[in-house]
Amino acid sequence: AQKVTQAQTEISVVEKEDVTLDCVYETRDTTYYLFWYKQPPSGELVFLIRRNSFDEQNEISGRYSWNFQKSTSSFNFTITASQVVDSAVYFCALSEAGSSNTGKLIFGQGTTLQVKP
Amino acid sequence: DGGITQSPKYLFRKEGQNVTLSCEQNLNHDAMYWYRQDPGQGLRLIYYSQIVNDFQKGDIAEGYSVSREKKESFPLTVTSAQKNPTAFYLCASSKGQLIEKLFFGSGTQLSVL
């Protein structure tokens, strides 16, 4: 079965601290895609990144970075020098290409990040 | 500006009543989706549609119905058969295959009176 686990339910940090959000996934497919979305208080999910299973390069975008490790089935997300505006719920998600389940995005439970001033 | 519009933002349902949540997109996307969000459970797929006049059940379709008569619109009806409808409902769209990123609306909070 396909599954995404975000073990951290809530994280609270002080502004300027670095914070890592963990994501562990399970899938039997060799081809799949991983995503991170941010849900601010307004409710709308905002796309952050997509990574395919063949690309294990880490990625950095400004204060955000992602560490994809197939050996441990993990796709962790780090925010450097956190800011109050980073406060949101963050979701990790898994999509499988070429399977009968095309059309399904499997989400983790979400991690609520609170950044205090 | 292009985007997805969900309405209403808040909706209340009485016992035995059907209610319909609206979702409209002007992104010219082929695929549209409905997700349900419950606290601590993440998002779960209710229905999705990859082309007009066609849709498929997701993981939790029981008690819900949809239609896709126009490319821009994908309304969700929560029927009286859905015994626990209180949740936050999110509509999304994508260009085509699900491996594309999803664009989300701002959601509808449905509560039972």
HADDOCK unambig.tbl for C-alpha pairs under 7 A between the chains (distance, minus, plus):
assign (segid A and resid 33 and name CA) (segid B and resid 99 and name CA) 6.68 0.50 0.50
assign (segid A and resid 42 and name CA) (segid B and resid 106 and name CA) 6.74 0.50 0.50
assign (segid A and resid 43 and name CA) (segid B and resid 106 and name CA) 5.25 0.50 0.50
assign (segid A and resid 43 and name CA) (segid B and resid 107 and name CA) 6.26 0.50 0.50
assign (segid A and resid 44 and name CA) (segid B and resid 104 and name CA) 5.86 0.50 0.50
assign (segid A and resid 44 and name CA) (segid B and resid 105 and name CA) 5.59 0.50 0.50
assign (segid A and resid 44 and name CA) (segid B and resid 106 and name CA) 4.15 0.50 0.50
assign (segid A and resid 44 and name CA) (segid B and resid 107 and name CA) 6.55 0.50 0.50
assign (segid A and resid 45 and name CA) (segid B and resid 104 and name CA) 5.69 0.50 0.50
assign (segid A and resid 47 and name CA) (segid B and resid 101 and name CA) 6.85 0.50 0.50
assign (segid A and resid 95 and name CA) (segid B and resid 99 and name CA) 6.37 0.50 0.50
assign (segid A and resid 97 and name CA) (segid B and resid 99 and name CA) 6.78 0.50 0.50
assign (segid A and resid 102 and name CA) (segid B and resid 98 and name CA) 6.54 0.50 0.50
assign (segid A and resid 103 and name CA) (segid B and resid 48 and name CA) 6.89 0.50 0.50
assign (segid A and resid 103 and name CA) (segid B and resid 98 and name CA) 5.25 0.50 0.50
assign (segid A and resid 104 and name CA) (segid B and resid 45 and name CA) 6.85 0.50 0.50
assign (segid A and resid 107 and name CA) (segid B and resid 42 and name CA) 5.99 0.50 0.50
assign (segid A and resid 107 and name CA) (segid B and resid 43 and name CA) 5.82 0.50 0.50
assign (segid A and resid 108 and name CA) (segid B and resid 42 and name CA) 5.70 0.50 0.50
assign (segid A and resid 109 and name CA) (segid B and resid 40 and name CA) 5.74 0.50 0.50
assign (segid A and resid 109 and name CA) (segid B and resid 41 and name CA) 4.86 0.50 0.50
assign (segid A and resid 109 and name CA) (segid B and resid 42 and name CA) 3.99 0.50 0.50
assign (segid A and resid 110 and name CA) (segid B and resid 42 and name CA) 5.74 0.50 0.50
